[in-house]
Amino acid sequence: MRRLFGIVLFVLLGWASPVDARGVPPNTGCLVWNNRVYTVWYKNDYPPENPYWGPFDFFDSSGTTYTVVYYPNYPTCTGCINPNFQFNNTHKTCFIQMPDGTYEQGALGTIHDLVQTNVPLDDHSWLLVLPASVIGVALLRKYTLGA
């Protein structure tokens, strides 16, 4: 029982970590000024043809991106980001790999206060309830009360 508790605690603490498996904090993006914010981390590497500068975070242009808008009010819109209010620049360089194989330099930072759309997580809650129920029934059968 103690081992099971330890395993469950270890798994839950792993999910609570502020850094994901890539080593990049959540909500990290690369801002190309007056263009877009790219959010799909690709790799940590040296810039092309310059092995003495870096390493830097590289982002892929094919994933989730946000259009840069500079409206005075925010949040601006779904799929948009206002860097003045919704992007904290870490003052580090990052690169975006474009579809044609070229790279664009940008500013690494964290994204916050975006307009969010509803995600139907309740539709998938059974994926958490089912294993918990199976474990509960197994434990009750093994350690019956009053037997």
C-alpha positions in Angstrom: 0.0 0.0 0.0 2.8 2.4 0.8 4.5 1.6 -2.5 1.3 2.4 -4.4 0.9 5.6 -2.5 4.6 6.5 -3.3 4.1 5.8 -7.0 0.9 7.8 -7.2 2.6 10.7 -5.3 5.6 10.6 -7.6 3.5 10.7 -10.7 1.4 13.6 -9.4 4.5 15.6 -8.5 5.9 15.0 -12.0 2.8 16.5 -13.5 3.0 19.5 -11.2 6.5 20.4 -12.5 6.8 23.9 -14.0 9.0 22.7 -16.8 7.9 20.2 -19.4 9.9 17.3 -20.8 11.6 19.5 -23.3 13.2 21.6 -20.6 11.2 24.7 -21.7 8.8 26.5 -19.3 5.1 26.4 -20.2 3.7 29.3 -22.3 7.1 30.0 -23.8 7.1 31.7 -27.2 9.4 33.4 -29.7 8.2 36.8 -30.8 9.1 38.2 -34.2 8.3 41.8 -33.9 5.3 43.1 -35.9 4.7 39.6 -37.2 3.8 36.6 -35.0 4.5 34.7 -31.8 5.5 31.1 -32.3 4.9 28.6 -29.5 6.0 25.2 -30.7 9.5 24.5 -29.4 11.7 22.7 -31.9 15.2 22.3 -30.4 18.0 23.9 -28.4 21.0 24.4 -30.8 23.5 26.7 -32.2 22.5 29.0 -35.1 23.2 27.8 -38.6 26.7 28.4 -39.8 27.8 29.9 -36.4 28.8 27.2 -33.9 30.3 29.8 -31.5 27.1 31.7 -30.8 24.5 30.1 -28.5 22.9 27.7 -28.0 19.4 29.1 -28.4 15.9 27.9 -28.4 14.5 27.1 -31.9 10.7 27.2 -32.6 8.8 25.6 -35.5 6.5 27.7 -37.6 4.1 24.9 -38.3 2.5 24.9 -34.9 0.3 27.2 -32.8 1.1 30.9 -33.6 -0.5 34.2 -32.5 -0.8 37.2 -34.7 0.8 40.4 -33.2 -1.6 43.3 -32.8 -1.0 46.6 -30.9 -4.5 47.7 -30.0 -4.6 49.8 -26.9 -7.1 47.5 -25.2 -6.4 43.9 -24.4 -7.3 41.0 -24.6 -7.5 41.7 -28.2 -9.0 38.6 -29.9 -8.7 34.9 -30.1 -5.5 34.0 -31.9 -4.0 37.5 -31.3 -1.4 38.7 -28.9 -0.5 42.2 -27.8 3.2 42.1 -26.8 2.9 45.3 -24.7 0.6 43.5 -22.3 0.6 39.7 -22.9 4.3 38.9 -23.5 7.1 39.1 -21.0 10.4 39.4 -22.8 13.2 37.4 -21.2 15.8 39.4 -23.2 17.1 36.2 -24.8 17.4 35.4 -28.5 15.4 32.6 -30.2 15.0 31.5 -33.8 12.1 30.3 -35.8 12.5 27.7 -38.6 10.4 28.8 -41.5 8.7 26.4 -44.0 11.3 27.3 -46.7 14.2 26.2 -44.4 15.3 29.7 -43.5 15.5 31.1 -39.9 14.2 34.3 -38.4 15.5 35.7 -35.2 13.1 36.7 -32.4 12.8 37.4 -28.7 12.2 34.6 -26.3 9.5 35.2 -23.6 6.5 34.0 -21.8 2.9 34.4 -22.9 0.1 35.3 -20.4 -3.4 36.6 -20.2 -4.6 35.3 -23.6 -8.2 35.1 -24.6 -9.0 31.4 -24.1 -11.6 29.3 -25.8 -13.4 26.6 -23.8 -12.0 23.2 -24.0 -14.4 20.3 -23.2 -12.2 18.5 -20.6 -15.4 17.1 -18.9 -15.9 15.0 -22.0 -12.7 13.0 -21.1 -13.0 12.9 -17.3 -13.9 9.3 -17.5 -10.3 8.6 -18.4 -9.4 9.6 -14.9 -12.3 8.1 -13.1 -12.1 4.7 -14.6 -8.6 3.8 -13.5 -9.2 5.3 -10.1 -12.3 3.2 -9.7 -10.6 0.0 -10.8 -7.8 0.6 -8.3 -10.3 1.4 -5.6 -12.3 -1.8 -6.2 -9.1 -3.9 -6.2 -7.9 -2.4 -2.9 -11.3 -2.9 -1.3 -11.3 -6.6 -2.4 -7.8 -7.1 -1.1 -8.3 -5.3 2.2 -11.9 -5.9 3.1 -13.3 -4.2 6.1 -14.6 -6.5 8.9 -13.5 -9.7 7.3 
